[in-house]
């Protein structure tokens, strides 16, 4: 018999609790980690995005890390950029009429994810360990999270997905 501490169920209650924490967060998003520590490999987690959250475009370059999003609820757009900040592709992922349930991004790809519905719940996987100093290479051509022009930039990104 498997001991309880060796597994975690992904339940509606867990998703609702994580979404509640996202709603109380100024960032309007929240993770629930299934991995035990930042040193673990791979990292597996729920990532709840509420409409209006802004994820500054970034890439995972040093060290190079792939990243996978699988949508469990809602719809999102993943935008891909060139090195100058031009949108080169966008992919709608999610439930219902979306052409794909998820996306796997190679290391070094400039990207962001934008919530298209009030709530997007993703199961995300990427290599560990996690070091906040090197996890993301943030795009210098995009506003930082929390800057005054971030909301207007997000609106422009959303307009690009229509």
Helices and strands as residue ranges (DSSP letters): G 4-6, H 12-24, E 29-33, E 43-50, E 58-59, E 67-73, E 75-81, E 87-94, E 102-105, E 110-115, E 119-126, E 137-138, H 150-160
